[in-house]
Amino acid sequence: MAAHAGVGCGPADGSAYPCNLASGWGVCAKVQTVKVDGREKNGAAAMGTRRWLPGLKVKEGFTRHPFDVEFGVRTSGLVAGRHLKSGHRHDRHNTAYYGVAPSVFQALVRRWRRTGPAGAMEETTFVDVGAGMGRAVLLASQLSFKAVVGVELHPTLAGIARKNMGIWRAAGRARAPMRVVEGDAVDFDLPDGPVVAFLFNPFEAAVMRRLLKRWRKDLAWRTGELDVLYVNNEQEGVLEGERGWMRVFEGKVRRSKADAIADHRIMANQPEGEYASSNWEDCSIWRFVG
């Protein structure tokens, strides 16, 4: 079915995130990127070979989010999953790249802190699974985490994220050390100590299952607890079907008025009208209890 602007997963069907309309209204695609691993690449080299991805040019609907305008970084843009090809076997499970609304991120972190995590924030490592251009990493670095790590499969997105981190550090905005790891999230070793993993619906169920299987192996020998903050929680059923996980929150988290206006404007500027947005995100918080 052809995509139709203004039709799809808006308030009429209760969705809380940008949705892919190409496969029929009511079928919602995840909006944010995918992946990460255990190796790092030189940021300058990554940026030097970077080509613009589809969706990152003005003629393709690119519109800057106010976050980027205010802080001089580049986390805006919408890149469909079909354009996020890295040569990895998990490419076909990519969703899309789209930066999380800052207000949603901040509200979900506040709610997580109220759930009574096992470790203090100063002892906890924040891991963004599918970090994209690094908006959530930048936001997390303003908090008192022990460290902030972004894991991103696509080399172009990872390169942009590194450049954004350099700008962020130079402006003195980072309270926590941060880095980007380029590779597959399933291959990424969780650090010791408490970890909170952030997902903005980066991939489909097949990769989510593999990731949870890998985490279970890690948790059998490593020290520390694991919580998951899940925005646009399309694969909620995968977590529900895995033993050892306890959901401590599920609900809608509203965008601020400024973020809602910005995201609606960005979606409206897409030439093909493939995605739509509403004023909230469906979110959940999970805790591994063994």
C-alpha positions in Angstrom: 0.0 0.0 0.0 1.3 3.5 -0.8 2.1 5.8 2.0 -0.5 8.5 2.8 0.3 11.7 4.6 -1.9 12.3 7.6 -3.1 8.8 7.8 -1.9 6.2 10.3 -0.8 5.9 13.9 -1.9 9.2 15.4 -4.1 9.8 18.3 -6.9 7.9 16.6 -5.3 4.6 17.3 -3.5 5.5 20.4 0.1 5.4 19.2 2.7 7.4 20.9 5.5 7.5 18.4 6.3 8.2 14.8 4.8 5.4 12.7 5.6 3.9 9.4 2.6 4.2 7.1 4.1 2.5 4.0 2.9 -1.0 4.9 -0.6 0.2 5.8 -2.0 2.4 8.5 -1.9 0.8 11.9 1.4 -0.9 11.3 3.8 1.1 13.4 7.5 1.3 12.8 10.0 2.1 15.5 11.8 5.4 15.3 15.4 5.4 16.3 18.4 3.6 15.2 20.0 0.3 15.8 23.1 -1.3 17.2 26.5 -1.4 18.7 29.6 -3.5 19.6 32.9 -3.9 21.4 35.3 -2.0 19.2 35.8 1.7 18.7 36.9 3.5 15.6 38.8 6.7 15.0 36.1 9.5 14.9 38.0 11.6 12.3 38.3 8.6 10.0 34.6 7.8 10.4 33.6 11.4 9.6 36.0 11.7 6.8 34.4 8.9 4.8 30.8 9.8 5.7 28.2 10.4 3.1 24.8 11.8 3.8 22.2 9.2 4.5 18.8 9.5 2.9 16.6 11.8 5.0 19.4 14.1 6.1 19.1 16.7 3.3 16.7 19.6 3.3 15.2 18.5 0.0 14.4 15.2 1.7 12.5 16.9 4.5 15.4 17.4 7.0 14.4 19.9 9.7 16.4 20.8 12.7 15.1 20.1 16.1 15.2 23.0 18.6 17.7 20.8 20.7 20.2 21.1 17.9 19.6 24.8 17.3 20.2 25.5 21.0 23.3 23.4 21.5 24.9 23.5 18.1 24.9 19.7 17.6 23.4 17.5 14.9 21.0 14.9 16.1 18.0 15.8 13.9 16.7 13.9 10.9 14.7 10.9 10.1 16.3 7.9 8.4 14.2 5.0 7.5 15.5 1.6 8.5 15.9 0.4 4.9 18.6 3.1 4.5 20.6 2.0 7.5 22.7 -0.6 5.7 26.1 -1.4 7.3 26.6 -4.9 5.9 25.7 -6.6 9.1 23.3 -9.5 9.3 21.1 -7.5 11.6 20.5 -4.7 9.1 17.2 -6.1 8.0 15.9 -5.7 11.5 16.7 -2.0 11.7 13.8 0.3 12.5 14.7 3.9 11.8 16.8 6.7 13.1 15.0 9.5 15.0 16.3 11.3 18.1 14.3 10.8 21.3 12.4 13.9 22.5 14.5 15.4 25.3 11.4 15.9 27.5 10.4 12.2 27.2 14.0 11.1 28.0 14.2 13.3 31.0 10.7 12.3 32.3 11.5 8.6 31.9 14.8 8.9 33.8 13.1 10.7 36.6 10.5 8.0 36.8 13.2 5.3 36.8 14.9 7.0 39.7 11.7 6.8 41.7 11.5 3.0 41.2 14.4 2.5 43.6 17.3 1.3 41.4 19.8 -1.0 43.2 22.7 1.3 42.7 23.3 5.0 43.1 23.4 7.0 39.9 27.1 7.7 40.5 27.8 4.0 40.5 25.6 3.3 37.4 26.7 3.1 33.8 24.2 4.3 31.2 24.2 2.4 27.9 22.2 3.7 24.9 21.5 0.7 22.7 21.1 2.0 19.2 22.6 5.4 20.0 22.3 6.9 16.5 23.7 10.5 16.5 23.9 10.4 20.3 21.1 12.7 21.5 20.3 10.4 24.5 24.0 10.0 25.2 24.4 13.8 25.4 21.4 14.1 27.7 22.5 11.3 29.9 26.0 12.9 30.2 24.5 15.9 31.9 23.5 13.6 34.8 25.8 12.1 37.5 26.2 8.6 35.9 29.5 6.8 36.4 29.9 6.7 32.6 27.7 7.0 29.5 28.2 4.6 26.5 26.4 4.8 23.2 26.4 1.6 21.1 25.7 2.1 17.4 26.0 -0.2 14.4 25.9 2.2 11.5 29.3 3.9 11.0 27.9 7.2 9.7 25.6 7.7 12.7 28.4 6.6 15.1 30.7 9.2 13.5 28.2 12.0 13.8 27.6 11.0 17.5 31.4 11.3 18.2 31.5 14.7 16.6 28.5 15.8 18.8 30.3 14.5 21.9 33.3 16.7 21.1 31.1 19.7 20.8 29.3 18.8 24.0 32.5 18.4 25.9 34.0 21.6 24.6 31.0 23.5 25.8 31.4 22.0 29.3 28.0 20.3 29.3 29.1 16.7 30.2 29.2 15.8 33.8 29.9 12.1 33.1 32.5 10.6 30.8 31.0 9.4 27.5 32.0 7.3 24.5 30.6 5.6 21.4 31.2 2.0 20.5 30.6 1.1 16.9 29.2 -2.4 16.4 26.3 -4.8 17.1 24.6 -4.4 20.5 24.4 -8.2 20.8 28.3 -8.3 20.8 28.6 -5.5 23.4 29.9 -6.6 26.8 28.0 -5.0 29.7 30.3 -3.2 32.1 30.6 -4.3 35.7 28.4 -2.6 38.3 24.8 -1.4 37.9 23.8 -0.6 34.3 20.7 1.1 32.9 20.2 0.4 29.3 18.2 2.8 27.1 16.3 1.7 24.0 14.3 3.9 21.7 12.8 0.9 19.8 16.0 0.4 17.8 15.3 -3.0 16.3 12.7 -5.8 15.7 11.9 -8.8 17.8 14.6 -11.1 16.4 17.5 -8.9 17.6 15.7 -8.1 20.8 15.6 -11.8 21.6 19.2 -12.2 20.8 20.1 -9.2 22.9 18.2 -10.5 25.9 19.8 -13.9 25.5 23.3 -12.3 25.5 22.4 -10.2 28.6 21.3 -13.3 30.4 24.7 -14.8 29.8 26.5 -11.7 30.9 24.4 -11.5 34.1 25.3 -15.0 35.1 28.9 -14.0 35.8 29.1 -10.2 36.0 28.5 -8.1 39.1 25.8 -5.4 39.2 22.2 -5.0 38.3 20.5 -4.2 35.0 17.5 -2.0 34.3 16.0 -1.2 30.9 14.3 2.1 29.9 12.3 1.4 26.8 10.8 4.2 24.7 8.3 3.3 21.9 8.2 -0.2 23.4 7.0 -2.0 20.3 8.8 -5.3 21.4 7.3 -5.3 24.9 5.9 -8.8 24.3 9.5 -10.1 23.9 10.4 -8.9 27.4 7.1 -10.2 28.7 8.0 -13.7 27.4 11.5 -13.8 29.0 11.8 -15.2 32.5 13.7 -13.1 35.0 12.4 -9.7 34.0 10.1 -7.6 36.1 8.3 -4.6 34.7 8.3 -1.7 37.1 6.5 0.8 34.9 4.4 0.9 31.8 2.5 3.9 30.4 2.5 7.0 28.2 5.1 9.7 28.7 4.1 13.0 27.2 6.3 15.2 25.2 6.7 18.8 26.3 4.7 21.3 24.2 7.9 22.5 22.5 9.0 18.9 21.7 5.5 18.0 20.4 5.4 21.0 18.1 8.9 20.3 16.9 8.3 16.6 16.2 5.0 17.3 14.4 6.7 19.9 12.2 9.6 17.5 11.4 7.2 14.8 10.4 5.0 17.2 8.4 8.1 18.2 6.3 8.7 14.7 5.0 8.2 14.7 1.2 6.6 11.2 1.3 4.7 11.6 4.5 5.8 8.1 5.6 5.8 8.8 9.3 3.6 10.6 11.8 3.9 11.7 15.4 1.7 12.1 18.5 2.1 13.9 21.8 3.4 11.0 23.9 5.6 7.9 23.8 4.5 4.5 25.0 7.3 3.6 27.5 8.2 0.9 30.0 10.9 0.2 32.6 12.2 -3.3 33.3 14.4 -4.7 35.9 16.3 -8.0 35.7 15.6 -10.0 38.9 17.1 -13.4 37.8 
